[in-house]
Amino acid sequence: MTAEDVEALSRAIPACRVCVEDPIGRPLPHEPRPVAWLSSTARLAVCGQAPGTRVHATGIPFNDPSGDRLREWMGVDRDTFYDTRRIAIVPMGFCFPGQDAKGGDLPPRRECPLTWHDRVFAAMPQLELILTIGQYAQAYHLGKLRKASLTETVLAWRELWDRPVIPRILPLPHPSWRNTGWLKRHPWFEAEVLPVLRAEVQRLI
């Protein structure tokens, strides 16, 4: 693949309407606004779940408190995080999936990985590190290497880190402030994982 492939995909993705015109199950309950930032030069990709309401409104990924915490974890400022020459951002669902009856975000749409993800990552062979945030990204990028729970998967980060493959996959919990309790119960994440994450981010950007 070449940089032209990234450019073609970057033009095609914002026009995607598959979850409205050819959905799996119920169609997307609002007008699509795909958010994915590809790069032909970035060696690092951030791969989370799906846009929330604020990202849907602005078109800017991780433009919310979760993004603030993620940037703190990575040790980067907003300008660096949004520099597509250095960081690609490819969520498992490109559009805000809507909300359930309790007001929580629905899971990422299944149409996105079936339509786009293999093509997107084939177009970015220069990637050296993929940050997989949450269970859906971990399921796609790790496959059978994913453990029974998100906690077990993140706990096995060293096992995954030491695999002699490129790109490396580093599993992370979601940086939502709702996960503050998880972080307090698992202090090893901040003590062991974050120093490695920050050092590798600095090397790659």
C-alpha positions in Angstrom: 0.0 0.0 0.0 1.1 3.6 -0.6 0.3 7.0 0.8 -2.3 7.4 -1.9 -4.3 4.5 -0.4 -4.4 6.3 2.9 -5.6 9.4 1.1 -8.3 7.5 -0.8 -9.6 5.9 2.4 -9.5 9.2 4.2 -11.8 10.6 1.5 -14.1 7.6 1.4 -14.7 7.0 5.1 -16.4 10.3 5.8 -18.9 9.5 3.1 -19.7 6.1 4.5 -23.5 5.3 5.0 -23.4 1.5 5.3 -25.0 1.5 8.8 -28.0 3.5 7.4 -28.3 2.1 3.9 -27.2 -1.6 4.5 -27.2 -2.1 8.3 -26.7 -5.2 10.3 -29.8 -5.1 12.5 -31.3 -1.7 13.3 -29.9 1.2 11.3 -28.0 4.0 12.9 -30.6 6.2 14.6 -29.1 9.5 13.3 -27.1 10.9 10.4 -23.7 9.2 10.1 -20.6 11.3 11.0 -17.6 8.9 10.7 -14.6 10.0 12.6 -11.3 8.2 11.8 -7.9 9.9 11.3 -5.5 7.9 9.1 -1.9 8.5 8.4 0.8 7.4 6.0 3.6 8.4 8.4 2.4 7.8 11.9 4.1 4.9 13.7 1.5 5.0 16.5 -2.3 4.3 16.3 -4.9 4.9 19.0 -7.7 2.4 18.6 -10.7 2.9 20.9 -14.4 2.1 20.9 -16.6 4.6 19.1 -17.2 8.4 19.2 -19.4 9.7 22.0 -21.9 12.6 21.8 -19.2 15.4 22.0 -17.1 13.8 19.4 -20.1 13.3 17.2 -20.9 17.0 17.5 -17.4 18.2 16.8 -15.9 15.6 14.6 -12.7 15.6 16.8 -11.8 12.2 18.3 -11.2 12.0 22.1 -12.4 15.6 22.4 -13.8 15.0 25.9 -12.6 14.2 29.5 -11.7 10.7 28.4 -9.3 12.1 25.8 -7.7 14.4 28.5 -7.0 11.3 30.6 -5.7 9.4 27.6 -3.3 12.2 26.7 -2.1 12.3 30.3 -1.5 8.5 30.2 0.5 9.0 26.9 2.4 12.0 28.1 1.4 14.2 25.1 -0.4 17.5 24.6 -3.4 18.2 22.4 -1.3 19.5 19.5 0.8 16.4 19.4 -2.1 14.1 19.9 -4.0 15.6 16.9 -0.9 15.7 14.6 -1.8 13.0 12.1 1.8 12.9 10.9 2.6 11.3 14.2 -0.6 9.6 15.5 -3.4 7.8 13.7 -6.8 7.4 15.4 -9.0 4.5 14.3 -11.9 3.6 16.6 -13.7 0.3 16.2 -16.9 2.2 15.3 -16.4 5.4 13.2 -19.8 6.9 14.1 -21.5 7.6 17.4 -23.7 4.4 17.8 -26.5 6.0 19.7 -27.6 5.3 23.3 -29.5 2.5 25.0 -32.6 2.9 27.2 -30.5 3.8 30.2 -28.6 6.6 28.4 -25.4 4.6 28.0 -23.6 4.4 24.6 -24.4 1.4 22.5 -21.5 -0.9 21.3 -19.6 0.1 18.2 -21.4 -0.8 15.0 -20.4 -4.1 13.5 -20.5 -2.7 10.0 -17.3 -0.6 10.5 -14.7 -3.4 11.0 -16.4 -5.6 8.4 -16.2 -2.8 5.8 -13.1 -0.8 6.7 -10.7 -2.0 9.3 -8.7 -4.6 7.4 -8.3 -2.2 4.6 -7.3 0.7 6.9 -4.6 -1.2 8.7 -3.3 -2.7 5.4 -2.8 0.8 4.2 -0.7 1.7 7.3 2.1 -0.9 7.3 4.4 1.7 9.0 2.6 1.3 12.3 4.8 0.1 15.2 2.4 0.3 18.1 -1.3 0.1 18.4 -3.0 1.1 21.6 -6.1 -1.0 22.0 -8.5 0.8 24.3 -11.4 -1.4 25.7 -12.7 -4.8 24.9 -13.9 -4.2 21.3 -10.6 -2.9 20.0 -8.8 -5.7 21.9 -11.1 -8.3 20.4 -10.3 -7.1 16.8 -6.5 -6.6 17.2 -5.7 -9.4 19.6 -8.1 -12.1 18.5 -7.4 -15.4 20.4 -4.7 -13.6 22.4 -7.4 -11.7 24.3 -8.1 -13.0 27.8 -11.5 -13.7 29.4 -11.9 -10.2 30.7 -10.5 -6.7 30.0 -8.7 -6.8 33.4 -6.9 -10.1 32.5 -6.1 -8.8 29.1 -4.5 -5.6 30.4 -2.8 -7.6 33.1 -1.1 -9.7 30.4 0.3 -6.6 28.7 3.9 -7.8 29.3 3.2 -11.1 27.6 1.9 -9.3 24.6 4.6 -6.6 24.7 7.4 -9.2 24.5 6.0 -10.9 21.4 8.5 -10.5 18.5 5.9 -8.9 16.1 5.4 -5.4 14.7 3.1 -3.6 15.3 3.1 -4.2 19.0 -0.3 -4.2 20.7 -0.7 -2.6 24.1 -4.1 -3.2 25.8 -5.5 -0.4 27.9 -8.6 0.2 29.9 -11.0 2.9 28.7 -9.8 6.3 30.1 -13.3 7.2 31.0 -13.6 8.9 34.4 -16.2 6.1 35.2 -13.2 3.8 35.4 -11.5 5.7 38.2 -12.5 2.9 40.6 -10.8 0.3 38.3 -7.6 2.3 38.4 -7.7 2.6 42.1 -8.2 -1.2 42.5 -5.3 -1.9 40.0 -2.4 0.4 41.0 -0.1 -1.8 38.9 -1.5 -0.2 35.8 -0.1 3.2 36.7 3.0 1.9 38.2 4.0 -0.6 35.5 2.2 0.1 32.3 2.1 3.9 32.0 5.9 4.4 32.2 6.4 1.9 29.3 3.6 3.5 27.4 5.0 7.1 27.8 8.5 6.0 26.9 7.3 4.2 23.8 5.1 7.1 22.7 8.0 9.5 23.0 10.2 7.2 20.9 7.6 6.9 18.2 6.5 10.5 17.8 
